[in-house]
Amino acid sequence: MAKIALIIGSLSRPSLNRSIAEHIAAQAPQGVAVEEIALAALPLYTQDLDTQDIPAYNRVRAQLKAADAVLIVSPEHNRSIPAAVKNLIDAASRPFGQSVWNGKKTAIVTASPGGYGGINSGLHLRQVLQSLGADVLIAPEVFLSRANAALNENGKVADERTAGFLNKFAAAFYEWAAQ
């Protein structure tokens, strides 16, 4: 069974990025398991912790190592990567020489109620992950603007055009992840 690690960049439970991530996860074909990596409990990374046994770091490193691919669905905070996502990336890249990112297939989706769709966050994520040796999916891209308008009152993707766009991305992502 193929394993996908899902990172949702918003710590807010009712976030639109969670809704987008859940929609993409629901498109996983049979034989693909999607497991969310919880970010909220991770201690703030510092190199001083590299020599200590930190159970929360061990958990996320093991989840990422076991995954065939990673899907990051994230908002943009102040025109960049949310702190919780960057913290996870940093913790999983350490200690030196033990990064889980090297060669890891990773796709990035950003969504925002604004007009730019979180593109700055997406591009910064790509830059950081590529510098760590991750195999980042370049196309298709998803920088979903005005994403809140695509959701119904229950927080589900209801707009047909958006659903079709996300389904097309999901199909390409799952196919690429399985290769």
ZASE-389778 format. One line per 4 residues: for each residue x, y, z of C-alpha. Coordinates in Angstrom, 1 decimal. Layout:
% residues N
X Y Z | ... $
END
This chain:
% residues 179
0.0 0.0 0.0 | 1.3 3.4 -0.9 | 1.6 5.9 1.9 | 1.1 9.7 1.6 $
2.1 12.0 4.5 | -0.3 15.0 4.6 | 0.9 18.2 6.1 | -1.8 20.9 6.7 $
-0.1 24.2 7.2 | -2.9 25.8 9.2 | -3.2 24.9 12.9 | -6.8 26.2 12.8 $
-9.3 23.3 12.8 | -11.9 25.0 10.5 | -9.2 26.3 8.0 | -9.9 26.4 4.3 $
-6.6 24.7 3.7 | -7.8 21.8 5.8 | -11.0 21.6 3.6 | -8.8 21.7 0.5 $
-6.5 19.0 1.9 | -9.4 16.8 2.9 | -10.9 17.1 -0.6 | -7.6 16.0 -2.2 $
-7.1 13.2 0.3 | -10.6 11.9 -0.5 | -9.5 11.5 -4.2 | -6.8 9.0 -3.2 $
-7.1 5.8 -5.3 | -7.6 2.4 -3.7 | -4.4 1.2 -2.2 | -3.2 4.6 -1.1 $
-3.3 5.6 2.5 | -3.1 9.3 3.5 | -1.9 10.0 7.0 | -1.9 13.6 8.5 $
1.2 14.7 10.3 | 0.2 16.7 13.3 | 2.2 19.9 13.6 | 0.7 21.6 16.7 $
2.6 19.5 19.3 | 6.1 20.0 17.8 | 8.5 21.9 20.0 | 10.1 24.9 18.3 $
13.2 23.6 16.6 | 16.6 24.6 17.7 | 19.9 22.9 16.9 | 20.5 22.5 20.7 $
17.9 19.7 20.6 | 19.8 17.6 18.0 | 21.5 15.5 20.7 | 18.3 15.0 22.7 $
15.6 12.3 22.2 | 12.5 14.4 21.4 | 9.5 12.0 21.0 | 7.5 14.5 18.8 $
10.4 14.9 16.4 | 10.9 11.1 16.3 | 7.2 10.7 15.4 | 7.2 13.1 12.5 $
10.6 11.9 11.2 | 9.3 8.3 11.2 | 6.0 9.3 9.5 | 7.9 11.2 6.8 $
10.5 8.4 6.3 | 7.7 5.8 5.9 | 5.8 7.9 3.4 | 6.2 7.3 -0.3 $
5.3 11.0 -0.9 | 4.4 14.1 1.0 | 1.5 16.5 0.3 | 1.7 19.9 1.9 $
-1.4 22.0 1.8 | -0.7 25.4 3.3 | -1.9 29.0 3.7 | 0.4 31.9 3.4 $
1.4 33.9 6.5 | 2.7 37.3 6.0 | 3.7 36.5 2.4 | 5.7 33.4 3.4 $
5.6 29.9 5.0 | 3.6 29.5 8.2 | 5.8 29.0 11.2 | 4.4 25.6 12.0 $
5.3 24.2 8.6 | 8.8 25.7 8.6 | 9.3 24.2 12.1 | 8.4 20.7 10.8 $
10.6 21.1 7.8 | 13.6 22.1 10.0 | 13.0 19.4 12.6 | 12.8 16.7 9.8 $
16.0 18.0 8.2 | 18.1 17.4 11.3 | 20.3 16.2 12.8 | 22.9 17.0 10.1 $
23.2 14.1 7.7 | 19.9 12.5 8.7 | 17.4 14.7 6.8 | 14.3 12.8 5.7 $
13.7 15.3 2.8 | 16.5 14.1 0.5 | 14.8 12.4 -2.5 | 11.4 12.6 -0.9 $
8.6 13.2 -3.4 | 6.8 16.3 -2.2 | 3.9 18.3 -3.7 | 2.8 21.7 -2.5 $
-0.7 23.2 -2.6 | -1.6 26.6 -1.3 | -5.0 28.2 -0.8 | -6.0 31.6 0.3 $
-9.1 33.8 0.4 | -7.0 36.5 -1.3 | -6.3 37.0 -4.9 | -2.8 35.6 -5.0 $
-3.7 32.1 -3.7 | -0.7 31.8 -1.4 | 1.8 31.8 -4.2 | 4.6 33.4 -2.1 $
4.2 30.6 0.5 | 4.2 28.0 -2.3 | 7.3 29.3 -4.0 | 9.1 29.7 -0.6 $
8.2 26.1 0.3 | 9.5 24.9 -3.1 | 12.7 26.8 -2.6 | 13.3 25.4 0.9 $
12.4 21.8 0.1 | 14.5 21.8 -3.1 | 17.5 23.1 -1.1 | 17.1 20.0 1.2 $
17.1 17.7 -1.8 | 13.3 16.9 -1.9 | 11.9 15.9 -5.3 | 9.3 18.6 -5.6 $
6.4 18.2 -8.0 | 6.6 21.3 -10.3 | 3.5 20.7 -12.4 | 0.6 20.7 -12.0 $
0.7 23.6 -9.6 | -2.1 24.7 -7.2 | -2.1 28.3 -5.9 | -5.9 28.5 -5.2 $
-7.1 32.1 -4.9 | -10.5 33.1 -3.4 | -10.6 29.5 -2.0 | -13.2 30.4 0.6 $
-15.7 31.0 -2.2 | -15.3 27.4 -3.3 | -16.5 26.0 0.0 | -20.1 25.5 1.2 $
-21.4 26.3 4.7 | -20.0 22.9 5.9 | -16.5 23.7 4.7 | -16.6 21.2 1.9 $
-15.5 22.0 -1.7 | -18.7 22.7 -3.5 | -17.7 24.7 -6.5 | -17.7 22.4 -9.5 $
-14.9 24.2 -11.3 | -12.7 24.2 -8.2 | -13.5 20.5 -7.5 | -12.6 19.6 -11.0 $
-9.3 21.5 -10.8 | -8.4 19.9 -7.5 | -9.4 16.4 -8.8 | -7.1 16.9 -11.8 $
-4.3 17.8 -9.5 | -5.0 14.9 -7.2 | -5.0 12.4 -10.0 | -1.6 13.7 -11.3 $
-0.2 13.8 -7.8 | -1.2 10.2 -6.9 | 0.1 8.9 -10.2 | 3.4 10.7 -9.7 $
3.7 9.5 -6.1 | 3.2 5.9 -7.1 | 6.0 6.0 -9.7 $
END
